[in-house]
Amino acid sequence: MSLSLGFRKGEDFYVDDERYIVSDIHSPAEFCITREKGNQTLRVTDMQAADIAPNVRASVRKGGQYHLARVSFHAPKEVLISKGDNCRENGGHRYR
């Protein structure tokens, strides 16, 4: 099962305790995700998904807008994924 979330440039999310930032959006079919730890940037396109963490893959979710990255996460149920603002505002609310 996958989880799809939308992000604007500069918005962040967490995979377990690791912070990731949507660092650039080139088009609805191409964006970059930067892992805060180690400052590693990964490019995601409609032709190429990215392994952003162990057992976690990010791909393009169709139907995005030019200024919005629609990310589809593929991960085991035990991996916790949350939007950064939700995590901070709701005391650590997690989607999985």
C-alpha positions in Angstrom: 0.0 0.0 0.0 1.2 3.5 -0.7 0.7 6.9 0.9 0.4 10.0 -1.2 1.1 13.5 0.1 1.5 16.9 -1.5 4.3 19.3 -0.7 5.3 22.8 -1.7 9.0 23.7 -2.1 10.6 24.0 1.3 8.1 21.8 3.1 9.4 18.9 5.1 8.4 15.4 6.2 9.7 12.7 8.5 10.4 9.0 7.8 10.6 7.7 11.3 13.0 10.3 12.9 14.8 11.4 9.8 13.8 14.8 8.3 13.5 15.3 4.6 12.8 18.5 2.7 11.3 19.0 -0.7 14.1 21.2 -1.9 13.1 21.9 -5.5 10.1 21.3 -7.8 11.0 21.4 -11.5 7.5 20.2 -12.8 4.6 18.0 -11.6 6.7 15.1 -12.9 10.1 16.0 -11.3 11.2 17.2 -7.9 14.1 16.9 -5.5 14.1 15.6 -1.9 17.0 16.5 0.4 17.8 14.3 3.5 18.7 16.7 6.3 21.2 14.3 7.8 24.2 14.3 5.4 22.6 16.9 3.1 21.9 14.2 0.4 19.6 15.3 -2.4 17.7 12.8 -4.4 15.9 13.5 -7.7 12.5 11.9 -8.3 10.9 11.8 -11.7 7.9 10.1 -13.3 10.4 7.8 -14.9 12.6 7.1 -11.8 11.6 6.6 -8.1 14.1 7.1 -5.3 15.0 5.0 -2.3 15.0 7.7 0.4 15.4 5.4 3.4 15.8 1.6 4.0 12.6 0.0 2.6 11.1 3.4 1.7 10.7 4.5 -1.9 9.4 7.8 -3.1 7.8 8.2 -6.6 5.8 10.8 -8.5 2.1 10.7 -7.9 0.3 11.8 -11.1 -2.0 14.8 -11.1 0.3 17.3 -9.4 0.4 21.0 -10.2 3.5 22.9 -11.3 4.2 24.3 -7.8 3.2 21.1 -5.9 5.2 17.9 -5.5 2.8 14.9 -5.2 4.9 12.2 -3.5 3.8 8.6 -3.3 5.5 6.7 -0.5 5.9 3.0 -0.6 7.0 1.6 2.7 6.2 -1.2 5.2 3.4 -0.4 7.7 5.8 -0.2 10.6 7.6 2.8 9.0 6.2 6.1 10.3 5.7 8.9 7.8 4.5 12.3 8.7 4.3 15.8 7.3 6.6 18.1 9.2 3.9 20.7 10.1 1.5 18.0 11.3 4.2 16.3 13.4 5.1 19.6 15.1 1.5 20.9 15.6 0.0 17.6 16.7 2.7 16.4 19.0 4.1 13.8 16.7 1.0 12.6 14.7 2.1 9.9 12.3 0.3 8.6 9.2 1.4 5.0 9.5 
